[in-house]
């Protein structure tokens, strides 16, 4: 019995050592990037990124937890702007801080995770004008500690996170390419609707001022 337990223990130690060896040789850093071309100016696209409150309109994680909480600190946009969030297991908890902004060109963000795992990564947005369009490149990079290496070994992070980036870019594309909402014409220039015409009789239906009133017409007596 003891011999069997010893064999099992040795096998487990060998498997653990083997797995640890594989983890150890994984890359020290990771880099995930996705791009999309949008029919909008770099400034118009940049406004959706530089304002954290605007992320709710296109972020791929905004709909994962309708009850998530967001807090905003610092300036509304640009370096120093901060957004903190806390939600369910899919959203987790963390903080984003804008480090650098070059309007219409580049935005750098420090991304700090608290849940489901502690990590600090760098997020960048590159805006490249292409005629009347803009190429938007969204990337995230960071260091891989042992836990991070093991996680990347088990989970295809490029596919998982890259897929979220693609969803976010598609949402942003639809948002910035949408035509502006049509505004109503001023009341003085608006055409009268059918109900208004029906409620107000036409002038031709009114009796003429020069016509004799109905009760002024006489009828000759019967013979």
PyMOL CGO cylinders between C-alpha atoms (Angstrom):
from pymol import cmd
from pymol.cgo import CYLINDER

trace = [
    CYLINDER, 0.00, 0.00, 0.00, 2.78, 2.39, 0.95, 0.3, 1, 1, 1, 1, 1, 1,
    CYLINDER, 2.78, 2.39, 0.95, 4.65, 1.47, -2.20, 0.3, 1, 1, 1, 1, 1, 1,
    CYLINDER, 4.65, 1.47, -2.20, 1.63, 2.34, -4.35, 0.3, 1, 1, 1, 1, 1, 1,
    CYLINDER, 1.63, 2.34, -4.35, 1.20, 5.69, -2.61, 0.3, 1, 1, 1, 1, 1, 1,
    CYLINDER, 1.20, 5.69, -2.61, 4.88, 6.40, -3.14, 0.3, 1, 1, 1, 1, 1, 1,
    CYLINDER, 4.88, 6.40, -3.14, 4.57, 5.60, -6.85, 0.3, 1, 1, 1, 1, 1, 1,
    CYLINDER, 4.57, 5.60, -6.85, 1.53, 7.87, -7.19, 0.3, 1, 1, 1, 1, 1, 1,
    CYLINDER, 1.53, 7.87, -7.19, 3.36, 10.67, -5.37, 0.3, 1, 1, 1, 1, 1, 1,
    CYLINDER, 3.36, 10.67, -5.37, 6.41, 10.32, -7.62, 0.3, 1, 1, 1, 1, 1, 1,
    CYLINDER, 6.41, 10.32, -7.62, 4.22, 10.39, -10.74, 0.3, 1, 1, 1, 1, 1, 1,
    CYLINDER, 4.22, 10.39, -10.74, 2.42, 13.53, -9.52, 0.3, 1, 1, 1, 1, 1, 1,
    CYLINDER, 2.42, 13.53, -9.52, 5.74, 15.23, -8.76, 0.3, 1, 1, 1, 1, 1, 1,
    CYLINDER, 5.74, 15.23, -8.76, 7.03, 14.36, -12.21, 0.3, 1, 1, 1, 1, 1, 1,
    CYLINDER, 7.03, 14.36, -12.21, 3.90, 15.70, -13.89, 0.3, 1, 1, 1, 1, 1, 1,
    CYLINDER, 3.90, 15.70, -13.89, 4.09, 18.88, -11.81, 0.3, 1, 1, 1, 1, 1, 1,
    CYLINDER, 4.09, 18.88, -11.81, 7.74, 19.35, -12.69, 0.3, 1, 1, 1, 1, 1, 1,
    CYLINDER, 7.74, 19.35, -12.69, 6.99, 18.71, -16.35, 0.3, 1, 1, 1, 1, 1, 1,
    CYLINDER, 6.99, 18.71, -16.35, 4.14, 21.26, -16.36, 0.3, 1, 1, 1, 1, 1, 1,
    CYLINDER, 4.14, 21.26, -16.36, 6.28, 23.80, -14.49, 0.3, 1, 1, 1, 1, 1, 1,
    CYLINDER, 6.28, 23.80, -14.49, 9.03, 23.33, -17.05, 0.3, 1, 1, 1, 1, 1, 1,
    CYLINDER, 9.03, 23.33, -17.05, 6.63, 23.99, -19.92, 0.3, 1, 1, 1, 1, 1, 1,
    CYLINDER, 6.63, 23.99, -19.92, 5.27, 27.08, -18.17, 0.3, 1, 1, 1, 1, 1, 1,
    CYLINDER, 5.27, 27.08, -18.17, 8.76, 28.40, -17.50, 0.3, 1, 1, 1, 1, 1, 1,
    CYLINDER, 8.76, 28.40, -17.50, 9.69, 28.48, -21.19, 0.3, 1, 1, 1, 1, 1, 1,
    CYLINDER, 9.69, 28.48, -21.19, 6.60, 30.46, -22.21, 0.3, 1, 1, 1, 1, 1, 1,
    CYLINDER, 6.60, 30.46, -22.21, 7.14, 34.04, -23.49, 0.3, 1, 1, 1, 1, 1, 1,
    CYLINDER, 7.14, 34.04, -23.49, 7.94, 36.66, -20.86, 0.3, 1, 1, 1, 1, 1, 1,
    CYLINDER, 7.94, 36.66, -20.86, 5.58, 39.15, -22.52, 0.3, 1, 1, 1, 1, 1, 1,
    CYLINDER, 5.58, 39.15, -22.52, 2.35, 39.05, -24.49, 0.3, 1, 1, 1, 1, 1, 1,
    CYLINDER, 2.35, 39.05, -24.49, 0.87, 41.33, -27.14, 0.3, 1, 1, 1, 1, 1, 1,
    CYLINDER, 0.87, 41.33, -27.14, -2.67, 41.19, -28.52, 0.3, 1, 1, 1, 1, 1, 1,
    CYLINDER, -2.67, 41.19, -28.52, -3.83, 43.48, -31.31, 0.3, 1, 1, 1, 1, 1, 1,
    CYLINDER, -3.83, 43.48, -31.31, -6.79, 43.95, -33.65, 0.3, 1, 1, 1, 1, 1, 1,
    CYLINDER, -6.79, 43.95, -33.65, -7.59, 46.60, -36.28, 0.3, 1, 1, 1, 1, 1, 1,
    CYLINDER, -7.59, 46.60, -36.28, -10.59, 47.95, -38.16, 0.3, 1, 1, 1, 1, 1, 1,
    CYLINDER, -10.59, 47.95, -38.16, -11.12, 50.65, -40.79, 0.3, 1, 1, 1, 1, 1, 1,
    CYLINDER, -11.12, 50.65, -40.79, -13.91, 53.15, -40.15, 0.3, 1, 1, 1, 1, 1, 1,
    CYLINDER, -13.91, 53.15, -40.15, -15.51, 55.79, -42.36, 0.3, 1, 1, 1, 1, 1, 1,
    CYLINDER, -15.51, 55.79, -42.36, -14.91, 58.64, -39.93, 0.3, 1, 1, 1, 1, 1, 1,
    CYLINDER, -14.91, 58.64, -39.93, -12.22, 61.18, -39.10, 0.3, 1, 1, 1, 1, 1, 1,
    CYLINDER, -12.22, 61.18, -39.10, -9.52, 60.33, -36.53, 0.3, 1, 1, 1, 1, 1, 1,
    CYLINDER, -9.52, 60.33, -36.53, -10.84, 63.09, -34.26, 0.3, 1, 1, 1, 1, 1, 1,
    CYLINDER, -10.84, 63.09, -34.26, -14.36, 61.66, -34.30, 0.3, 1, 1, 1, 1, 1, 1,
    CYLINDER, -14.36, 61.66, -34.30, -13.08, 58.19, -33.45, 0.3, 1, 1, 1, 1, 1, 1,
    CYLINDER, -13.08, 58.19, -33.45, -10.70, 59.50, -30.80, 0.3, 1, 1, 1, 1, 1, 1,
    CYLINDER, -10.70, 59.50, -30.80, -13.50, 61.26, -28.96, 0.3, 1, 1, 1, 1, 1, 1,
    CYLINDER, -13.50, 61.26, -28.96, -15.14, 57.87, -28.34, 0.3, 1, 1, 1, 1, 1, 1,
    CYLINDER, -15.14, 57.87, -28.34, -11.96, 56.54, -26.73, 0.3, 1, 1, 1, 1, 1, 1,
    CYLINDER, -11.96, 56.54, -26.73, -10.59, 59.55, -24.86, 0.3, 1, 1, 1, 1, 1, 1,
    CYLINDER, -10.59, 59.55, -24.86, -13.84, 59.98, -22.86, 0.3, 1, 1, 1, 1, 1, 1,
    CYLINDER, -13.84, 59.98, -22.86, -14.31, 57.00, -20.54, 0.3, 1, 1, 1, 1, 1, 1,
    CYLINDER, -14.31, 57.00, -20.54, -18.02, 57.74, -20.16, 0.3, 1, 1, 1, 1, 1, 1,
    CYLINDER, -18.02, 57.74, -20.16, -18.41, 57.15, -23.91, 0.3, 1, 1, 1, 1, 1, 1,
    CYLINDER, -18.41, 57.15, -23.91, -17.11, 53.58, -23.61, 0.3, 1, 1, 1, 1, 1, 1,
    CYLINDER, -17.11, 53.58, -23.61, -20.54, 52.36, -22.51, 0.3, 1, 1, 1, 1, 1, 1,
    CYLINDER, -20.54, 52.36, -22.51, -21.75, 52.92, -26.11, 0.3, 1, 1, 1, 1, 1, 1,
    CYLINDER, -21.75, 52.92, -26.11, -19.26, 50.53, -27.72, 0.3, 1, 1, 1, 1, 1, 1,
    CYLINDER, -19.26, 50.53, -27.72, -17.27, 48.56, -25.12, 0.3, 1, 1, 1, 1, 1, 1,
    CYLINDER, -17.27, 48.56, -25.12, -17.59, 44.76, -25.60, 0.3, 1, 1, 1, 1, 1, 1,
    CYLINDER, -17.59, 44.76, -25.60, -17.90, 44.33, -21.83, 0.3, 1, 1, 1, 1, 1, 1,
    CYLINDER, -17.90, 44.33, -21.83, -20.61, 46.95, -21.23, 0.3, 1, 1, 1, 1, 1, 1,
    CYLINDER, -20.61, 46.95, -21.23, -23.48, 44.48, -21.77, 0.3, 1, 1, 1, 1, 1, 1,
    CYLINDER, -23.48, 44.48, -21.77, -21.99, 41.59, -19.80, 0.3, 1, 1, 1, 1, 1, 1,
    CYLINDER, -21.99, 41.59, -19.80, -23.26, 42.98, -16.50, 0.3, 1, 1, 1, 1, 1, 1,
    CYLINDER, -23.26, 42.98, -16.50, -26.06, 45.60, -16.57, 0.3, 1, 1, 1, 1, 1, 1,
    CYLINDER, -26.06, 45.60, -16.57, -25.62, 46.03, -12.81, 0.3, 1, 1, 1, 1, 1, 1,
    CYLINDER, -25.62, 46.03, -12.81, -21.89, 46.76, -12.89, 0.3, 1, 1, 1, 1, 1, 1,
    CYLINDER, -21.89, 46.76, -12.89, -20.74, 49.92, -11.15, 0.3, 1, 1, 1, 1, 1, 1,
    CYLINDER, -20.74, 49.92, -11.15, -18.48, 52.56, -12.69, 0.3, 1, 1, 1, 1, 1, 1,
    CYLINDER, -18.48, 52.56, -12.69, -16.73, 55.46, -10.97, 0.3, 1, 1, 1, 1, 1, 1,
    CYLINDER, -16.73, 55.46, -10.97, -14.99, 58.32, -12.73, 0.3, 1, 1, 1, 1, 1, 1,
    CYLINDER, -14.99, 58.32, -12.73, -12.20, 60.44, -11.28, 0.3, 1, 1, 1, 1, 1, 1,
    CYLINDER, -12.20, 60.44, -11.28, -9.97, 63.23, -12.51, 0.3, 1, 1, 1, 1, 1, 1,
    CYLINDER, -9.97, 63.23, -12.51, -10.59, 65.16, -15.74, 0.3, 1, 1, 1, 1, 1, 1,
    CYLINDER, -10.59, 65.16, -15.74, -13.35, 64.09, -18.13, 0.3, 1, 1, 1, 1, 1, 1,
    CYLINDER, -13.35, 64.09, -18.13, -10.77, 63.22, -20.80, 0.3, 1, 1, 1, 1, 1, 1,
    CYLINDER, -10.77, 63.22, -20.80, -7.07, 63.11, -21.49, 0.3, 1, 1, 1, 1, 1, 1,
    CYLINDER, -7.07, 63.11, -21.49, -4.17, 62.24, -19.17, 0.3, 1, 1, 1, 1, 1, 1,
    CYLINDER, -4.17, 62.24, -19.17, -5.27, 61.67, -15.60, 0.3, 1, 1, 1, 1, 1, 1,
    CYLINDER, -5.27, 61.67, -15.60, -8.81, 60.54, -16.44, 0.3, 1, 1, 1, 1, 1, 1,
    CYLINDER, -8.81, 60.54, -16.44, -9.70, 57.45, -14.41, 0.3, 1, 1, 1, 1, 1, 1,
    CYLINDER, -9.70, 57.45, -14.41, -12.48, 54.88, -14.61, 0.3, 1, 1, 1, 1, 1, 1,
    CYLINDER, -12.48, 54.88, -14.61, -13.00, 52.21, -11.94, 0.3, 1, 1, 1, 1, 1, 1,
    CYLINDER, -13.00, 52.21, -11.94, -15.41, 49.34, -12.44, 0.3, 1, 1, 1, 1, 1, 1,
    CYLINDER, -15.41, 49.34, -12.44, -16.76, 46.42, -10.45, 0.3, 1, 1, 1, 1, 1, 1,
    CYLINDER, -16.76, 46.42, -10.45, -19.13, 43.73, -11.69, 0.3, 1, 1, 1, 1, 1, 1,
    CYLINDER, -19.13, 43.73, -11.69, -19.85, 40.03, -11.99, 0.3, 1, 1, 1, 1, 1, 1,
    CYLINDER, -19.85, 40.03, -11.99, -17.30, 37.31, -12.73, 0.3, 1, 1, 1, 1, 1, 1,
    CYLINDER, -17.30, 37.31, -12.73, -17.32, 38.11, -16.46, 0.3, 1, 1, 1, 1, 1, 1,
    CYLINDER, -17.32, 38.11, -16.46, -16.60, 41.81, -15.90, 0.3, 1, 1, 1, 1, 1, 1,
    CYLINDER, -16.60, 41.81, -15.90, -14.40, 41.53, -12.81, 0.3, 1, 1, 1, 1, 1, 1,
    CYLINDER, -14.40, 41.53, -12.81, -12.94, 44.56, -11.09, 0.3, 1, 1, 1, 1, 1, 1,
    CYLINDER, -12.94, 44.56, -11.09, -10.24, 47.01, -12.04, 0.3, 1, 1, 1, 1, 1, 1,
    CYLINDER, -10.24, 47.01, -12.04, -9.18, 50.49, -13.05, 0.3, 1, 1, 1, 1, 1, 1,
    CYLINDER, -9.18, 50.49, -13.05, -8.15, 52.31, -16.24, 0.3, 1, 1, 1, 1, 1, 1,
    CYLINDER, -8.15, 52.31, -16.24, -6.04, 55.47, -16.30, 0.3, 1, 1, 1, 1, 1, 1,
    CYLINDER, -6.04, 55.47, -16.30, -5.26, 57.53, -19.40, 0.3, 1, 1, 1, 1, 1, 1,
    CYLINDER, -5.26, 57.53, -19.40, -1.51, 58.12, -19.51, 0.3, 1, 1, 1, 1, 1, 1,
    CYLINDER, -1.51, 58.12, -19.51, -1.06, 59.90, -22.83, 0.3, 1, 1, 1, 1, 1, 1,
    CYLINDER, -1.06, 59.90, -22.83, -3.24, 61.42, -25.52, 0.3, 1, 1, 1, 1, 1, 1,
    CYLINDER, -3.24, 61.42, -25.52, -2.37, 62.84, -28.91, 0.3, 1, 1, 1, 1, 1, 1,
    CYLINDER, -2.37, 62.84, -28.91, -5.75, 63.97, -30.28, 0.3, 1, 1, 1, 1, 1, 1,
    CYLINDER, -5.75, 63.97, -30.28, -6.64, 62.14, -33.46, 0.3, 1, 1, 1, 1, 1, 1,
    CYLINDER, -6.64, 62.14, -33.46, -3.48, 60.02, -33.32, 0.3, 1, 1, 1, 1, 1, 1,
    CYLINDER, -3.48, 60.02, -33.32, -2.78, 58.01, -30.19, 0.3, 1, 1, 1, 1, 1, 1,
    CYLINDER, -2.78, 58.01, -30.19, -4.14, 57.11, -26.74, 0.3, 1, 1, 1, 1, 1, 1,
    CYLINDER, -4.14, 57.11, -26.74, -2.27, 55.15, -24.06, 0.3, 1, 1, 1, 1, 1, 1,
    CYLINDER, -2.27, 55.15, -24.06, -4.06, 53.63, -21.07, 0.3, 1, 1, 1, 1, 1, 1,
    CYLINDER, -4.06, 53.63, -21.07, -2.84, 51.86, -17.93, 0.3, 1, 1, 1, 1, 1, 1,
    CYLINDER, -2.84, 51.86, -17.93, -5.10, 48.87, -17.22, 0.3, 1, 1, 1, 1, 1, 1,
    CYLINDER, -5.10, 48.87, -17.22, -5.02, 47.40, -13.70, 0.3, 1, 1, 1, 1, 1, 1,
    CYLINDER, -5.02, 47.40, -13.70, -7.03, 44.27, -12.91, 0.3, 1, 1, 1, 1, 1, 1,
    CYLINDER, -7.03, 44.27, -12.91, -8.08, 43.32, -9.37, 0.3, 1, 1, 1, 1, 1, 1,
    CYLINDER, -8.08, 43.32, -9.37, -10.49, 40.48, -10.19, 0.3, 1, 1, 1, 1, 1, 1,
    CYLINDER, -10.49, 40.48, -10.19, -10.47, 37.72, -11.38, 0.3, 1, 1, 1, 1, 1, 1,
    CYLINDER, -10.47, 37.72, -11.38, -6.68, 38.01, -11.13, 0.3, 1, 1, 1, 1, 1, 1,
    CYLINDER, -6.68, 38.01, -11.13, -4.24, 40.78, -10.30, 0.3, 1, 1, 1, 1, 1, 1,
    CYLINDER, -4.24, 40.78, -10.30, -2.45, 42.11, -13.38, 0.3, 1, 1, 1, 1, 1, 1,
    CYLINDER, -2.45, 42.11, -13.38, -1.24, 45.38, -14.90, 0.3, 1, 1, 1, 1, 1, 1,
    CYLINDER, -1.24, 45.38, -14.90, -1.23, 45.83, -18.66, 0.3, 1, 1, 1, 1, 1, 1,
    CYLINDER, -1.23, 45.83, -18.66, -0.79, 48.59, -21.19, 0.3, 1, 1, 1, 1, 1, 1,
    CYLINDER, -0.79, 48.59, -21.19, -3.57, 49.40, -23.67, 0.3, 1, 1, 1, 1, 1, 1,
    CYLINDER, -3.57, 49.40, -23.67, -2.94, 51.49, -26.79, 0.3, 1, 1, 1, 1, 1, 1,
    CYLINDER, -2.94, 51.49, -26.79, -5.11, 52.90, -29.57, 0.3, 1, 1, 1, 1, 1, 1,
    CYLINDER, -5.11, 52.90, -29.57, -3.45, 53.99, -32.82, 0.3, 1, 1, 1, 1, 1, 1,
    CYLINDER, -3.45, 53.99, -32.82, -5.50, 56.16, -35.21, 0.3, 1, 1, 1, 1, 1, 1,
    CYLINDER, -5.50, 56.16, -35.21, -4.18, 56.26, -38.76, 0.3, 1, 1, 1, 1, 1, 1,
    CYLINDER, -4.18, 56.26, -38.76, -5.94, 58.40, -41.39, 0.3, 1, 1, 1, 1, 1, 1,
    CYLINDER, -5.94, 58.40, -41.39, -6.54, 56.68, -44.73, 0.3, 1, 1, 1, 1, 1, 1,
    CYLINDER, -6.54, 56.68, -44.73, -8.20, 59.17, -47.04, 0.3, 1, 1, 1, 1, 1, 1,
    CYLINDER, -8.20, 59.17, -47.04, -11.72, 59.71, -45.72, 0.3, 1, 1, 1, 1, 1, 1,
    CYLINDER, -11.72, 59.71, -45.72, -11.36, 56.72, -43.39, 0.3, 1, 1, 1, 1, 1, 1,
    CYLINDER, -11.36, 56.72, -43.39, -9.44, 55.91, -40.23, 0.3, 1, 1, 1, 1, 1, 1,
    CYLINDER, -9.44, 55.91, -40.23, -7.61, 52.70, -39.36, 0.3, 1, 1, 1, 1, 1, 1,
    CYLINDER, -7.61, 52.70, -39.36, -8.04, 52.00, -35.64, 0.3, 1, 1, 1, 1, 1, 1,
    CYLINDER, -8.04, 52.00, -35.64, -5.60, 49.59, -34.00, 0.3, 1, 1, 1, 1, 1, 1,
    CYLINDER, -5.60, 49.59, -34.00, -6.43, 48.41, -30.47, 0.3, 1, 1, 1, 1, 1, 1,
    CYLINDER, -6.43, 48.41, -30.47, -3.69, 46.55, -28.62, 0.3, 1, 1, 1, 1, 1, 1,
    CYLINDER, -3.69, 46.55, -28.62, -2.87, 45.28, -25.14, 0.3, 1, 1, 1, 1, 1, 1,
    CYLINDER, -2.87, 45.28, -25.14, 0.53, 44.17, -23.89, 0.3, 1, 1, 1, 1, 1, 1,
    CYLINDER, 0.53, 44.17, -23.89, 2.08, 43.19, -20.58, 0.3, 1, 1, 1, 1, 1, 1,
    CYLINDER, 2.08, 43.19, -20.58, 4.46, 40.98, -18.64, 0.3, 1, 1, 1, 1, 1, 1,
    CYLINDER, 4.46, 40.98, -18.64, 3.85, 37.28, -18.06, 0.3, 1, 1, 1, 1, 1, 1,
    CYLINDER, 3.85, 37.28, -18.06, 4.59, 36.09, -14.52, 0.3, 1, 1, 1, 1, 1, 1,
    CYLINDER, 4.59, 36.09, -14.52, 4.39, 32.38, -13.72, 0.3, 1, 1, 1, 1, 1, 1,
    CYLINDER, 4.39, 32.38, -13.72, 0.63, 32.49, -13.14, 0.3, 1, 1, 1, 1, 1, 1,
    CYLINDER, 0.63, 32.49, -13.14, 0.18, 34.51, -16.33, 0.3, 1, 1, 1, 1, 1, 1,
    CYLINDER, 0.18, 34.51, -16.33, 2.27, 32.03, -18.31, 0.3, 1, 1, 1, 1, 1, 1,
    CYLINDER, 2.27, 32.03, -18.31, 0.22, 29.13, -16.97, 0.3, 1, 1, 1, 1, 1, 1,
    CYLINDER, 0.22, 29.13, -16.97, -3.01, 30.95, -17.80, 0.3, 1, 1, 1, 1, 1, 1,
    CYLINDER, -3.01, 30.95, -17.80, -1.86, 31.72, -21.36, 0.3, 1, 1, 1, 1, 1, 1,
    CYLINDER, -1.86, 31.72, -21.36, -0.80, 28.09, -21.74, 0.3, 1, 1, 1, 1, 1, 1,
    CYLINDER, -0.80, 28.09, -21.74, -4.26, 26.81, -20.82, 0.3, 1, 1, 1, 1, 1, 1,
    CYLINDER, -4.26, 26.81, -20.82, -6.39, 29.56, -22.38, 0.3, 1, 1, 1, 1, 1, 1,
    CYLINDER, -6.39, 29.56, -22.38, -5.96, 31.01, -25.87, 0.3, 1, 1, 1, 1, 1, 1,
    CYLINDER, -5.96, 31.01, -25.87, -5.87, 34.64, -24.73, 0.3, 1, 1, 1, 1, 1, 1,
    CYLINDER, -5.87, 34.64, -24.73, -5.25, 36.00, -28.20, 0.3, 1, 1, 1, 1, 1, 1,
    CYLINDER, -5.25, 36.00, -28.20, -8.48, 34.40, -29.40, 0.3, 1, 1, 1, 1, 1, 1,
    CYLINDER, -8.48, 34.40, -29.40, -10.47, 35.28, -26.27, 0.3, 1, 1, 1, 1, 1, 1,
    CYLINDER, -10.47, 35.28, -26.27, -9.35, 38.88, -25.75, 0.3, 1, 1, 1, 1, 1, 1,
    CYLINDER, -9.35, 38.88, -25.75, -8.82, 39.49, -29.46, 0.3, 1, 1, 1, 1, 1, 1,
    CYLINDER, -8.82, 39.49, -29.46, -12.40, 38.40, -30.05, 0.3, 1, 1, 1, 1, 1, 1,
    CYLINDER, -12.40, 38.40, -30.05, -13.59, 41.00, -27.54, 0.3, 1, 1, 1, 1, 1, 1,
    CYLINDER, -13.59, 41.00, -27.54, -11.49, 43.64, -29.29, 0.3, 1, 1, 1, 1, 1, 1,
    CYLINDER, -11.49, 43.64, -29.29, -13.13, 42.74, -32.60, 0.3, 1, 1, 1, 1, 1, 1,
    CYLINDER, -13.13, 42.74, -32.60, -16.61, 43.11, -31.08, 0.3, 1, 1, 1, 1, 1, 1,
    CYLINDER, -16.61, 43.11, -31.08, -15.68, 46.48, -29.60, 0.3, 1, 1, 1, 1, 1, 1,
    CYLINDER, -15.68, 46.48, -29.60, -14.22, 47.78, -32.85, 0.3, 1, 1, 1, 1, 1, 1,
    CYLINDER, -14.22, 47.78, -32.85, -17.30, 46.67, -34.79, 0.3, 1, 1, 1, 1, 1, 1,
    CYLINDER, -17.30, 46.67, -34.79, -19.56, 48.47, -32.29, 0.3, 1, 1, 1, 1, 1, 1,
    CYLINDER, -19.56, 48.47, -32.29, -17.43, 51.60, -32.52, 0.3, 1, 1, 1, 1, 1, 1,
    CYLINDER, -17.43, 51.60, -32.52, -17.47, 51.41, -36.32, 0.3, 1, 1, 1, 1, 1, 1,
    CYLINDER, -17.47, 51.41, -36.32, -21.28, 51.24, -36.39, 0.3, 1, 1, 1, 1, 1, 1,
    CYLINDER, -21.28, 51.24, -36.39, -21.45, 54.15, -33.95, 0.3, 1, 1, 1, 1, 1, 1,
    CYLINDER, -21.45, 54.15, -33.95, -19.14, 56.58, -35.76, 0.3, 1, 1, 1, 1, 1, 1,
    CYLINDER, -19.14, 56.58, -35.76, -20.47, 55.67, -39.21, 0.3, 1, 1, 1, 1, 1, 1,
    CYLINDER, -20.47, 55.67, -39.21, -24.12, 56.14, -38.28, 0.3, 1, 1, 1, 1, 1, 1,
    CYLINDER, -24.12, 56.14, -38.28, -25.76, 59.12, -40.07, 0.3, 1, 1, 1, 1, 1, 1,
    CYLINDER, -25.76, 59.12, -40.07, -26.63, 62.09, -37.86, 0.3, 1, 1, 1, 1, 1, 1,
    CYLINDER, -26.63, 62.09, -37.86, -30.16, 62.13, -36.51, 0.3, 1, 1, 1, 1, 1, 1,
    CYLINDER, -30.16, 62.13, -36.51, -32.59, 64.17, -38.61, 0.3, 1, 1, 1, 1, 1, 1,
    CYLINDER, -32.59, 64.17, -38.61, -33.90, 67.29, -36.89, 0.3, 1, 1, 1, 1, 1, 1,
    CYLINDER, -33.90, 67.29, -36.89, -37.49, 68.49, -37.26, 0.3, 1, 1, 1, 1, 1, 1,
    CYLINDER, -37.49, 68.49, -37.26, -38.21, 71.55, -39.39, 0.3, 1, 1, 1, 1, 1, 1,
    CYLINDER, -38.21, 71.55, -39.39, -39.23, 74.76, -37.60, 0.3, 1, 1, 1, 1, 1, 1,
    CYLINDER, -39.23, 74.76, -37.60, -42.98, 75.05, -37.09, 0.3, 1, 1, 1, 1, 1, 1,
    CYLINDER, -42.98, 75.05, -37.09, -43.21, 78.06, -39.41, 0.3, 1, 1, 1, 1, 1, 1,
    CYLINDER, -43.21, 78.06, -39.41, -41.71, 76.04, -42.28, 0.3, 1, 1, 1, 1, 1, 1,
    CYLINDER, -41.71, 76.04, -42.28, -43.27, 72.69, -41.56, 0.3, 1, 1, 1, 1, 1, 1,
    CYLINDER, -43.27, 72.69, -41.56, -45.96, 71.44, -43.90, 0.3, 1, 1, 1, 1, 1, 1,
    CYLINDER, -45.96, 71.44, -43.90, -49.42, 71.11, -42.35, 0.3, 1, 1, 1, 1, 1, 1,
    CYLINDER, -49.42, 71.11, -42.35, -50.44, 67.54, -41.71, 0.3, 1, 1, 1, 1, 1, 1,
    CYLINDER, -50.44, 67.54, -41.71, -53.62, 65.92, -42.93, 0.3, 1, 1, 1, 1, 1, 1,
    CYLINDER, -53.62, 65.92, -42.93, -55.41, 66.26, -39.58, 0.3, 1, 1, 1, 1, 1, 1,
    CYLINDER, -55.41, 66.26, -39.58, -54.70, 69.99, -39.46, 0.3, 1, 1, 1, 1, 1, 1,
    CYLINDER, -54.70, 69.99, -39.46, -56.16, 70.45, -42.92, 0.3, 1, 1, 1, 1, 1, 1,
    CYLINDER, -56.16, 70.45, -42.92, -59.27, 68.50, -42.01, 0.3, 1, 1, 1, 1, 1, 1,
    CYLINDER, -59.27, 68.50, -42.01, -59.79, 70.47, -38.82, 0.3, 1, 1, 1, 1, 1, 1,
    CYLINDER, -59.79, 70.47, -38.82, -59.56, 73.80, -40.61, 0.3, 1, 1, 1, 1, 1, 1,
    CYLINDER, -59.56, 73.80, -40.61, -62.13, 74.09, -43.44, 0.3, 1, 1, 1, 1, 1, 1,
    CYLINDER, -62.13, 74.09, -43.44, -60.96, 75.60, -46.67, 0.3, 1, 1, 1, 1, 1, 1,
    CYLINDER, -60.96, 75.60, -46.67, -61.90, 79.23, -47.34, 0.3, 1, 1, 1, 1, 1, 1,
    CYLINDER, -61.90, 79.23, -47.34, -63.84, 78.24, -50.46, 0.3, 1, 1, 1, 1, 1, 1,
    CYLINDER, -63.84, 78.24, -50.46, -66.37, 76.43, -48.31, 0.3, 1, 1, 1, 1, 1, 1,
    CYLINDER, -66.37, 76.43, -48.31, -67.26, 79.63, -46.43, 0.3, 1, 1, 1, 1, 1, 1,
    CYLINDER, -67.26, 79.63, -46.43, -70.23, 81.70, -47.68, 0.3, 1, 1, 1, 1, 1, 1,
    CYLINDER, -70.23, 81.70, -47.68, -69.25, 84.77, -49.63, 0.3, 1, 1, 1, 1, 1, 1,
    CYLINDER, -69.25, 84.77, -49.63, -69.74, 88.14, -47.97, 0.3, 1, 1, 1, 1, 1, 1,
    CYLINDER, -69.74, 88.14, -47.97, -71.49, 89.39, -51.16, 0.3, 1, 1, 1, 1, 1, 1,
    CYLINDER, -71.49, 89.39, -51.16, -74.01, 86.50, -51.31, 0.3, 1, 1, 1, 1, 1, 1,
    CYLINDER, -74.01, 86.50, -51.31, -77.48, 87.05, -49.87, 0.3, 1, 1, 1, 1, 1, 1,
    CYLINDER, -77.48, 87.05, -49.87, -78.15, 85.33, -46.58, 0.3, 1, 1, 1, 1, 1, 1,
    CYLINDER, -78.15, 85.33, -46.58, -80.34, 82.27, -46.79, 0.3, 1, 1, 1, 1, 1, 1,
    CYLINDER, -80.34, 82.27, -46.79, -83.13, 83.81, -44.68, 0.3, 1, 1, 1, 1, 1, 1,
    CYLINDER, -83.13, 83.81, -44.68, -83.31, 86.90, -46.96, 0.3, 1, 1, 1, 1, 1, 1,
    CYLINDER, -83.31, 86.90, -46.96, -84.50, 84.92, -49.96, 0.3, 1, 1, 1, 1, 1, 1,
    CYLINDER, -84.50, 84.92, -49.96, -88.28, 85.26, -50.47, 0.3, 1, 1, 1, 1, 1, 1,
    CYLINDER, -88.28, 85.26, -50.47, -90.55, 82.63, -51.94, 0.3, 1, 1, 1, 1, 1, 1,
    CYLINDER, -90.55, 82.63, -51.94, -93.70, 83.68, -53.87, 0.3, 1, 1, 1, 1, 1, 1,
    CYLINDER, -93.70, 83.68, -53.87, -96.95, 82.61, -52.22, 0.3, 1, 1, 1, 1, 1, 1,
    CYLINDER, -96.95, 82.61, -52.22, -98.71, 79.57, -53.55, 0.3, 1, 1, 1, 1, 1, 1,
    CYLINDER, -98.71, 79.57, -53.55, -101.75, 80.26, -55.76, 0.3, 1, 1, 1, 1, 1, 1,
]
cmd.load_cgo(trace, "trace")
